[in-house]
Amino acid sequence: MPPHADESASPQALLEEQVQLLQAELEQLRAQSLIERADLENQRKRMAREVDAARRFANERLLGDLLPVFDSLDAGLSAAGAEGGPLREGLELTMRQLLKVAGDNGLQVVDPAAQPFDPERHQAISQTDAGEVPPGHVAQVFQKGYVLNERLLRPALVVVAKD
């Protein structure tokens, strides 16, 4: 009978070995599945960020092309002077409407007159004696800047009061 016992033990050992191999393979497949799920989730999040950025900045070129129009309207308002009149009122109305449409699309004006100089949003073109403006603050704005959804589209050109 001992030979018969050896024969029965051998298939049992083989079965246990096969079960262990299958369990190891199952664990490996589970780990691969988790990795693939994580990759898919990361890809989904990345695509969502890219779609959001594309949506937020889809009008960047159009709004950037409108900046000279804003500059022209500002120059026209400056040339019209402080006195009222139909020309000035028309320019102001046009400017307000254009700023509203641009603002609804994420554009904001950077007009830093008398504010502290911010190299992230302002471009200094010269310095001047402080006068009434505190040192390190913007004394004069030559050209307004613009921000689109918190991204700088164009820095404001400014003169800074000397320290």
C-alpha positions as MATLAB code, in Angstrom:
seq = 'MPPHADESASPQALLEEQVQLLQAELEQLRAQSLIERADLENQRKRMAREVDAARRFANERLLGDLLPVFDSLDAGLSAAGAEGGPLREGLELTMRQLLKVAGDNGLQVVDPAAQPFDPERHQAISQTDAGEVPPGHVAQVFQKGYVLNERLLRPALVVVAKD';
ca = [
       0.000    0.000    0.000;
       2.790    2.421    0.500;
       3.314    2.750   -3.280;
      -0.375    3.604   -3.614;
      -0.025    6.286   -0.916;
       2.902    7.847   -2.790;
       0.837    7.973   -5.962;
      -2.055    9.694   -4.178;
       0.283   12.161   -2.467;
       1.887   13.157   -5.715;
      -1.333   14.250   -7.444;
      -2.314   16.141   -4.273;
       1.013   17.979   -4.273;
       0.594   18.721   -7.983;
      -2.880   20.094   -7.378;
      -1.668   22.288   -4.525;
       1.161   23.562   -6.692;
      -1.287   24.350   -9.517;
      -3.611   26.148   -7.046;
      -0.684   28.241   -5.798;
       0.332   29.098   -9.372;
      -3.240   30.049  -10.239;
      -3.520   32.168   -7.092;
      -0.278   33.973   -7.963;
      -1.518   34.547  -11.504;
      -4.837   35.848  -10.125;
      -3.001   38.299   -7.837;
      -0.890   39.465  -10.761;
      -4.013   40.033  -12.878;
      -5.650   41.952   -9.996;
      -2.586   44.173   -9.684;
      -2.574   44.813  -13.456;
      -6.272   45.634  -13.319;
      -5.689   48.190  -10.533;
      -2.840   49.789  -12.477;
      -4.960   50.007  -15.633;
      -7.859   51.527  -13.670;
      -5.517   54.109  -12.162;
      -4.108   54.917  -15.620;
      -7.621   55.336  -17.030;
      -8.614   57.597  -14.133;
      -5.474   59.719  -14.597;
      -6.158   59.948  -18.330;
      -9.778   60.983  -17.652;
      -8.632   63.720  -15.246;
      -5.978   64.934  -17.704;
      -8.538   65.102  -20.522;
     -10.964   67.010  -18.268;
      -8.210   69.550  -17.469;
      -7.341   69.925  -21.156;
     -10.989   70.405  -22.135;
     -11.418   72.989  -19.367;
      -8.295   74.885  -20.483;
      -9.419   74.773  -24.122;
     -12.830   76.120  -23.128;
     -11.391   78.876  -20.902;
      -8.893   80.069  -23.502;
     -10.792   79.391  -26.737;
     -11.305   83.130  -27.294;
      -7.712   84.102  -26.486;
      -6.749   84.955  -30.054;
      -9.937   86.922  -30.756;
      -9.691   88.875  -27.498;
      -5.981   89.477  -28.113;
      -6.807   90.870  -31.559;
      -9.302   93.264  -29.912;
      -6.674   94.857  -27.632;
      -5.723   97.523  -30.227;
      -9.438   98.418  -30.441;
      -9.491   99.006  -26.680;
      -6.333  101.127  -27.027;
      -7.918  103.184  -29.825;
     -11.061  103.789  -27.794;
      -8.935  104.839  -24.786;
      -6.994  107.247  -27.014;
     -10.253  108.612  -28.439;
     -11.650  109.183  -24.957;
      -8.445  110.955  -23.919;
      -8.568  113.160  -27.032;
     -12.253  113.985  -26.468;
     -11.301  115.597  -23.174;
     -13.302  115.834  -19.976;
     -16.175  117.832  -21.446;
     -19.267  115.875  -22.354;
     -20.773  115.713  -25.773;
     -22.292  113.219  -28.142;
     -18.913  112.020  -29.433;
     -17.550  111.333  -25.935;
     -20.817  109.715  -24.823;
     -20.788  107.465  -27.901;
     -17.188  106.434  -27.263;
     -17.926  105.719  -23.590;
     -20.994  103.643  -24.476;
     -19.036  101.680  -27.087;
     -16.198  101.093  -24.610;
     -18.580   99.912  -21.859;
     -20.331   97.489  -24.234;
     -17.062   96.110  -25.550;
     -15.670   95.713  -22.012;
     -18.849   93.907  -20.923;
     -18.674   91.418  -23.803;
     -14.946   90.876  -23.196;
     -15.517   90.547  -19.435;
     -18.242   87.955  -20.005;
     -15.573   85.963  -21.880;
     -13.005   86.176  -19.054;
     -11.046   89.307  -20.037;
     -10.105   91.776  -17.283;
      -8.399   95.152  -17.599;
      -5.136   95.797  -15.723;
      -5.086   99.557  -15.004;
      -2.546   99.856  -12.173;
      -2.479  103.668  -11.691;
      -1.096  104.496   -8.194;
      -0.855  100.779   -7.278;
       2.345   99.006   -6.230;
       4.470   97.886   -9.180;
       3.904   94.173   -9.925;
       6.487   92.704  -12.337;
       4.102   89.789  -12.994;
       1.479   92.119  -14.523;
       3.303   95.370  -15.317;
       6.168   96.232  -17.631;
       8.152   99.265  -16.456;
       9.347  101.427  -19.311;
      10.943  104.105  -17.131;
      11.172  105.652  -13.664;
      10.271  109.116  -12.484;
      10.540  111.168   -9.305;
       7.945  110.039   -6.804;
       5.981  113.292   -6.492;
       2.566  112.444   -5.032;
       2.881  108.716   -5.770;
       4.621  106.534   -3.160;
       7.989  105.079   -4.230;
       7.716  101.718   -6.007;
       4.177  102.511   -7.165;
       2.911  103.130  -10.690;
       3.120  106.859  -11.447;
       1.717  106.714  -14.990;
       0.067  104.117  -17.233;
       0.982  104.333  -20.929;
      -0.970  101.278  -21.980;
      -3.412   99.185  -19.977;
      -2.756   95.490  -19.598;
      -5.189   92.600  -19.916;
      -5.688   89.269  -18.144;
      -7.699   86.385  -19.615;
      -8.998   83.959  -16.968;
      -6.083   84.785  -14.647;
      -3.517   84.353  -17.470;
      -1.657   87.508  -18.489;
      -2.550   88.391  -22.064;
      -0.600   91.675  -22.182;
       1.254   93.511  -19.387;
       0.461   97.133  -18.604;
       3.175   99.550  -19.775;
       3.945  101.820  -16.826;
       6.255  104.443  -15.368;
       7.310  103.646  -11.783;
       8.018  106.165   -9.006;
      11.663  106.047   -7.864;
      12.593  104.902   -4.369;
];
